[in-house]
C-alpha cells in the first residue's frame, strides 16, 4: 500500500503525446500573440520541438536516437529523399501551375482561404533573396526540429499505444500515422490561416518516410526541400 502511494503517476502514451503537443501548441500561440513581428516565436517553437519531449524521455532513460534522430540509416534516408524529390517535385510543379491558372477565376473570398498569393502570375525561374540562408534555416531551424517532434517523438509514442496498421510500400500506416499528420496540420494553425491546413498532405509523406527508414533524417531533408521548392515557385510565379 505504501509503495503504491509513493509511485509517481505517469500518463499513458496517448496522454503524454497529445498533452505535450497541446503544451507546445499553446506556447507557440502565446508567443505569436505576445511577440508578433519578431523572430522569437520561431525560436521558441524550435527549442520546444527539440527539448519538450526530453521531459518524458528522461523518465524512461531514452534519448534522441530512440526517436529517430539518428544517422544509422543515412544511406537509405538519402536514397529515399532523392527518389521522393524526383517523383513528387514534377507532380507538385504541375499542380502548382494549374492552381495558379485557376486562382484568378475563383471567388475572392474562397481564394483568400486557399492561398496568401495574389496578383498576376507568370513563370520566370528565380531564387528568393538570401537563398543560402533559407536553406540552412529550413533544414536546421524548421524541418529537423519539426520532424523530430512530430514524426520522431509524437508518431512513435502514439504507435506505442496503437501498434496496429497496414504496410504500404514498406511503411506501417495505422492510427498513429494518421493522427500525427492531423496534429501536424492543426499545429500550423498557431498562425490562424485556413490554407495552412494543407500541410496535412505532405505530412503523410513525411510520416511514411519515417516508418520506412526508422529515422527522421530523410523526412527532414524532404520537408526542407518541399518548403524551399514552394518558396521557389512562389517567387518564380509571383515575383
C-alpha positions as CSV (number, residue, x, y, z in Angstrom):
1,X,0.0,0.0,0.0
2,X,2.8,2.4,0.9
3,X,4.7,1.5,-2.3
4,X,1.6,2.2,-4.4
5,X,1.1,5.6,-2.8
6,X,4.7,6.7,-3.4
7,X,4.8,5.5,-7.1
8,X,4.7,8.7,-9.2
9,X,1.9,9.0,-11.7
10,X,2.8,8.7,-15.3
11,X,0.4,9.5,-18.2
12,X,-0.4,6.9,-20.9
13,X,1.4,7.1,-24.2
14,X,-1.5,8.9,-25.8
15,X,-2.0,11.3,-22.8
16,X,1.7,12.1,-22.9
17,X,2.0,12.7,-26.6
18,X,-1.2,14.7,-27.1
19,X,-0.7,16.6,-23.8
20,X,2.8,17.6,-24.9
21,X,1.6,18.6,-28.3
22,X,-1.1,20.8,-26.6
23,X,1.5,22.5,-24.3
24,X,3.7,23.2,-27.3
25,X,0.9,24.5,-29.5
26,X,-0.5,26.8,-26.8
27,X,3.0,28.1,-26.1
28,X,3.6,28.9,-29.7
29,X,0.2,30.6,-30.0
30,X,1.0,32.8,-26.9
31,X,4.4,33.6,-28.4
32,X,2.8,34.8,-31.7
33,X,0.3,36.9,-29.8
34,X,2.8,38.5,-27.4
35,X,5.9,38.7,-29.7
36,X,4.4,39.2,-33.1
37,X,6.8,40.8,-35.6
38,X,9.9,39.3,-34.0
39,X,11.9,36.1,-34.6
40,X,11.2,34.9,-31.0
41,X,8.1,32.8,-31.8
42,X,10.1,30.8,-34.3
43,X,12.9,30.4,-31.9
44,X,10.5,29.3,-29.1
45,X,8.9,26.8,-31.5
46,X,12.3,25.3,-32.5
47,X,13.5,25.0,-28.9
48,X,10.2,23.5,-27.8
49,X,10.2,20.9,-30.6
50,X,13.7,19.8,-29.7
51,X,13.5,19.9,-25.9
52,X,9.9,19.4,-24.7
53,X,10.0,15.6,-25.4
54,X,13.1,15.3,-23.3
55,X,11.0,15.6,-20.2
56,X,9.1,12.3,-20.6
57,X,12.0,10.7,-22.4
58,X,14.2,11.1,-19.3
59,X,11.5,9.2,-17.3
60,X,12.3,6.2,-19.4
61,X,16.1,6.7,-19.8
62,X,15.6,7.4,-23.5
63,X,17.5,9.7,-25.8
64,X,17.1,11.3,-29.3
65,X,18.2,8.1,-31.3
66,X,15.4,6.2,-29.7
67,X,13.0,8.5,-31.5
68,X,14.6,8.5,-34.9
69,X,17.1,11.4,-34.6
70,X,20.0,9.2,-35.8
71,X,22.2,8.7,-38.9
72,X,22.1,4.9,-38.6
73,X,20.2,4.6,-41.8
74,X,21.6,7.7,-43.6
75,X,22.2,5.9,-46.9
76,X,18.6,4.7,-47.1
77,X,17.4,8.1,-45.9
78,X,19.3,9.9,-48.6
79,X,18.2,7.5,-51.3
80,X,14.6,7.8,-50.3
81,X,14.8,11.6,-50.2
82,X,16.2,11.7,-53.7
83,X,13.6,9.3,-55.1
84,X,10.7,11.2,-53.4
85,X,12.1,14.5,-54.7
86,X,12.3,13.2,-58.2
87,X,8.8,11.8,-58.1
88,X,6.9,14.4,-56.2
89,X,8.7,17.5,-57.5
90,X,7.4,17.5,-61.1
91,X,3.9,16.4,-60.0
92,X,3.8,19.3,-57.5
93,X,5.1,21.8,-60.1
94,X,2.3,20.8,-62.5
95,X,-0.3,21.0,-59.7
96,X,1.0,24.5,-58.6
97,X,1.0,25.8,-62.2
98,X,-2.6,24.5,-62.6
99,X,-3.7,26.1,-59.4
100,X,-2.1,29.4,-60.5
101,X,-4.2,29.3,-63.7
102,X,-7.4,28.6,-61.8
103,X,-6.8,31.1,-59.0
104,X,-7.9,34.3,-60.8
105,X,-11.3,32.6,-61.6
106,X,-12.1,31.7,-58.0
107,X,-14.3,33.9,-55.8
108,X,-12.1,36.3,-53.8
109,X,-13.4,35.0,-50.5
110,X,-12.6,31.5,-51.4
111,X,-9.1,32.3,-52.8
112,X,-8.3,34.2,-49.6
113,X,-8.8,31.0,-47.6
114,X,-6.9,28.8,-50.1
115,X,-3.7,30.8,-50.5
116,X,-1.9,34.0,-49.5
117,X,-0.8,34.6,-53.1
118,X,-2.3,37.4,-55.1
119,X,-1.6,39.3,-58.3
120,X,-0.5,38.4,-61.9
121,X,1.3,35.1,-62.3
122,X,3.8,34.3,-64.9
123,X,6.5,31.7,-64.5
124,X,10.0,33.1,-64.6
125,X,12.5,30.9,-62.7
126,X,14.3,32.8,-59.9
127,X,15.6,32.1,-56.5
128,X,14.4,34.0,-53.4
129,X,16.8,36.6,-52.0
130,X,19.4,35.2,-49.5
131,X,18.5,31.7,-50.7
132,X,21.6,30.1,-49.0
133,X,20.3,31.4,-45.6
134,X,16.9,29.9,-46.4
135,X,18.4,26.5,-47.0
136,X,20.1,26.5,-43.6
137,X,17.0,27.9,-41.9
138,X,14.6,25.5,-43.4
139,X,16.7,22.4,-42.7
140,X,18.1,23.1,-39.2
141,X,15.6,25.6,-37.7
142,X,12.3,24.3,-39.2
143,X,12.4,20.8,-40.7
144,X,14.7,18.9,-38.4
145,X,13.1,20.1,-35.1
146,X,9.5,19.6,-36.5
147,X,10.3,16.2,-37.8
148,X,11.9,15.1,-34.5
149,X,8.9,16.3,-32.6
150,X,6.1,15.1,-34.9
151,X,7.4,12.0,-36.8
152,X,10.1,11.1,-34.2
153,X,8.6,11.6,-30.8
154,X,4.8,12.0,-31.4
155,X,4.3,9.3,-34.0
156,X,6.5,6.9,-32.0
157,X,4.6,7.4,-28.8
158,X,1.2,7.1,-30.5
159,X,2.4,3.9,-32.2
160,X,3.3,2.6,-28.7
161,X,-0.4,2.9,-27.9
162,X,-1.7,1.8,-31.3
163,X,0.8,-0.5,-33.0
164,X,-1.7,-1.8,-35.5
165,X,-1.7,-0.7,-39.1
166,X,-1.3,-1.9,-42.7
167,X,2.0,-2.0,-44.5
168,X,2.2,0.3,-47.6
169,X,5.5,0.2,-49.6
170,X,7.5,-0.7,-46.5
171,X,5.9,1.7,-44.1
172,X,3.2,0.8,-41.5
173,X,0.2,3.2,-41.7
174,X,-2.1,3.0,-38.7
175,X,-3.9,5.3,-36.3
176,X,-0.6,6.8,-35.0
177,X,0.3,7.7,-38.6
178,X,-3.0,9.5,-39.4
179,X,-3.3,11.3,-36.0
180,X,0.3,12.6,-36.2
181,X,-0.5,14.1,-39.7
182,X,-3.7,15.7,-38.3
183,X,-1.9,17.2,-35.3
184,X,0.9,18.5,-37.6
185,X,-1.7,20.3,-39.7
186,X,-3.6,21.6,-36.6
187,X,-0.3,22.8,-35.1
188,X,0.2,25.1,-38.1
189,X,-2.9,27.0,-37.1
190,X,-0.9,28.7,-34.4
191,X,-1.0,31.4,-37.1
192,X,-4.6,31.2,-37.9
193,X,-4.8,30.9,-41.7
194,X,-7.0,28.2,-43.1
195,X,-4.7,27.4,-46.0
196,X,-2.0,26.3,-43.6
197,X,-4.1,23.1,-43.0
198,X,-2.9,21.9,-46.5
199,X,0.3,20.7,-44.8
200,X,-1.7,17.6,-43.8
201,X,-0.9,16.1,-47.2
202,X,2.9,16.4,-47.3
203,X,2.8,15.2,-43.6
204,X,1.5,11.9,-44.9
205,X,4.7,11.5,-47.0
206,X,6.9,12.6,-44.1
207,X,5.2,10.1,-41.8
208,X,5.6,7.3,-44.3
209,X,9.3,8.0,-44.8
210,X,9.7,7.8,-41.0
211,X,8.0,4.5,-41.0
212,X,10.0,3.2,-44.0
213,X,13.5,4.0,-42.7
214,X,13.1,4.2,-39.0
215,X,14.7,7.6,-38.7
216,X,13.6,11.2,-39.3
217,X,16.6,12.3,-41.3
218,X,15.1,11.5,-44.8
219,X,11.8,13.1,-43.8
220,X,13.6,16.2,-42.5
221,X,15.6,16.5,-45.8
222,X,12.4,16.2,-47.8
223,X,10.4,18.5,-45.5
224,X,13.1,21.2,-46.0
225,X,13.2,20.6,-49.8
226,X,9.4,20.9,-50.0
227,X,9.4,24.3,-48.2
228,X,12.2,25.6,-50.3
229,X,10.6,24.4,-53.5
230,X,7.3,26.1,-52.6
231,X,9.1,29.3,-51.9
232,X,10.9,29.0,-55.2
233,X,7.6,28.6,-57.1
234,X,6.0,31.5,-55.2
235,X,8.8,33.8,-56.2
236,X,9.1,32.4,-59.8
237,X,5.4,32.8,-60.5
238,X,4.5,35.9,-58.5
239,X,7.8,37.8,-58.2
